[in-house]
């Protein structure tokens, strides 16, 4: 199959379903860069290590680099997303079902926001693809459990590993710095936290950018008459396009959102912010290397709770834990069901 940018443009303008798929996917990538980037740099804002505008620029640059570089080095997360479902041998119907899956994410997100249900774009994407695959295959035969099980691993990693890594790194920092001059360590951790926040932004781009690269790659395959992307290599121009869109989304991400997230984190000291960012980035790196799609928001939040638990267990915000659980409980069946229905409707009409 031809994977040049010229052939991609031709696909987009010759197939309405492909056009909708591209617009929805790039739109979600843009919004993801806009709304999820604050999670990568919020601790820097909360600890006053860097001003808001500098934080936005830093996050935009490293989100861009994360998508571009990590996908080039290791695209296993994109492969997991592309291969976790089977839309069958009819590539025309498969492309329409993929379009329905993306449309269902928008519908579910709007509905969830209306009723105050917490959401995760990563989980919505996985649920949407799964629901559409079940609809077009008329059963669970459309689910590749060998790949889908990585989603379950991701749920555990984002919560348990994020918490434990945050607790462990923060505890280690306290032990190493015991007896040191507090003013000197604060100066060190101000720079160290900026580094850790940049790493967190890089890994946010690597994780979330790859998920939607996988979707676009799958759509290109369907439009080109291919049933799957097995054995195909993601072209560099696709990585560049998606990384640019995410970077642009981050750069216009609005100071209000970032300030709000930063203040909502509560009072953190510089060494705690460093520990949380480094822990979350390390967890995302581990997940990315093994092709496990995880929620970057949940991973970062869990790391912050782990850091807080070093001083006292009462620092754990169980309201946040409840929101995570509600996301899991509602998103998978809710978005999956909407995607199932939309895929049935779209394939019947088109």
Secondary structure by P-SEA (a helix, b strand, c coil): ccccaaaaaaaaaacaaaaaaaaaaaaaaaaaaacccccccaaaaaaccccaaaaaaaaaaaaaaaacccccccaaaaaaaacccccccaaaaaaaaaaaaaaaaaaaaaaaaaabbbbbaaaaaaaaaaaaaaaaacccccccccccaaaaaaaaaacaaaaaaaaaaaaaaaaaaccccaaaaaaaaaaaaaaaaaaaaaaaaaaaaaaaaaaaaaaaaaaacccccccccccaaaaaaaaaaaaaaaaaccaaaaaaaaaacccccaaaaaaaaaaaaaaaaaaaaacccccaaaaaaaaaaaaaaccccccccaaaaaaaaaaaaccaaaaaaaaaaaaaaaaacc
